[in-house]
Amino acid sequence: MRAQEEDEELQSILSVIKERKSVHPRIQLGQYKLRDRSLYYRDRLYVPNDDELKAELLRLCHETPAASHPGRAKTYDLVSREYYWKGMSTMIRQWVRNYDTCRRIKSLRIGYRGLL
């Protein structure tokens, strides 16, 4: 709840929806819905702008034994089924690229050059 209160964009969207206005200056309101005091974007939970919260969601979708450290596309697919935040694709790409365990385990895809 603290993260929701501190996210200015989320608060502006919520205020427009609660006041039943038809226009927001930056977004299309038809894609947003308010359910149980939570904002949903295209039936996915809108995650406030809190890096710790986003990192925890990425850990849950990337580190679970069932997921087994998937790549960027699969991680994005897992996260985007239930959640949405602005810049999600970029954050997931950076997360997977910089994740220490995956960097150490994955093999390089470049071919080794022969002797000259």
C-alpha positions in Angstrom: 0.0 0.0 0.0 2.9 2.4 0.7 4.2 1.9 -2.8 0.7 2.7 -4.3 0.5 5.9 -2.2 3.9 7.1 -3.3 3.4 6.4 -7.1 2.3 9.7 -8.6 1.2 8.3 -11.9 -0.9 5.6 -10.2 -2.5 8.1 -7.9 -3.4 10.4 -10.9 -5.0 7.4 -12.7 -6.9 6.4 -9.6 -8.2 9.9 -9.0 -9.5 10.2 -12.5 -11.2 6.9 -12.3 -12.7 7.6 -8.9 -14.0 11.0 -10.1 -15.5 9.2 -13.1 -13.8 11.6 -15.5 -13.6 10.4 -19.1 -10.2 11.7 -20.0 -6.7 11.4 -18.6 -3.9 13.5 -20.1 -1.5 10.6 -20.7 -3.4 7.3 -20.9 -6.5 5.7 -22.3 -8.8 5.0 -19.4 -10.7 2.3 -21.2 -7.8 -0.1 -20.5 -7.8 0.5 -16.8 -10.2 -0.9 -14.1 -10.4 -0.5 -10.4 -11.1 -3.8 -8.5 -10.8 -4.3 -4.7 -8.8 -1.0 -4.2 -6.3 -2.2 -6.8 -5.7 -0.9 -10.3 -5.7 -3.3 -13.3 -4.5 -2.7 -16.8 -5.9 -5.1 -19.4 -6.8 -7.5 -16.6 -3.3 -7.5 -15.2 -2.4 -6.0 -11.8 -0.8 -2.6 -12.2 2.5 -2.6 -10.2 3.4 0.7 -8.6 6.8 2.3 -9.3 8.7 0.5 -6.5 12.0 -1.2 -7.6 12.0 -3.6 -4.6 8.5 -4.8 -5.4 9.3 -5.3 -9.0 12.5 -7.1 -8.1 10.6 -9.5 -5.8 8.1 -10.3 -8.6 10.9 -11.0 -11.0 12.6 -13.2 -8.4 9.3 -15.2 -8.0 8.9 -15.7 -11.7 12.6 -16.3 -12.5 14.0 -18.3 -9.6 11.3 -20.8 -8.8 12.2 -24.4 -9.4 9.3 -24.8 -11.9 10.5 -21.8 -13.9 14.2 -23.0 -13.8 15.7 -19.6 -14.7 14.1 -19.0 -18.1 15.4 -16.6 -20.6 14.2 -13.1 -21.3 11.2 -14.0 -23.4 9.9 -16.7 -21.0 10.4 -14.5 -18.0 8.5 -11.7 -19.7 5.7 -14.1 -20.6 5.5 -15.4 -16.9 5.4 -11.9 -15.4 3.1 -10.3 -18.0 0.4 -12.9 -17.5 -0.5 -11.3 -14.1 1.3 -8.0 -13.8 2.0 -4.8 -15.6 4.2 -1.8 -15.1 5.6 0.9 -17.4 9.0 -0.2 -18.8 8.5 -3.9 -17.8 10.2 -5.3 -20.9 13.3 -3.2 -20.5 13.6 -4.1 -16.8 13.2 -7.8 -17.5 15.8 -7.7 -20.2 18.3 -6.0 -17.9 17.4 -8.4 -15.0 18.0 -11.6 -17.0 21.1 -10.2 -18.6 22.6 -9.2 -15.3 21.4 -12.1 -13.2 24.6 -13.7 -11.7 23.6 -17.3 -11.7 22.3 -17.3 -15.3 25.4 -15.4 -16.5 27.7 -18.0 -14.9 25.8 -21.1 -16.1 24.7 -20.2 -19.6 27.1 -21.1 -22.4 28.4 -18.6 -24.8 26.8 -18.6 -28.3 29.9 -17.4 -30.1 32.0 -19.8 -32.1 35.7 -20.1 -31.3 38.0 -19.2 -34.1 40.5 -21.7 -35.4 44.2 -21.3 -35.4 45.7 -19.1 -38.0 
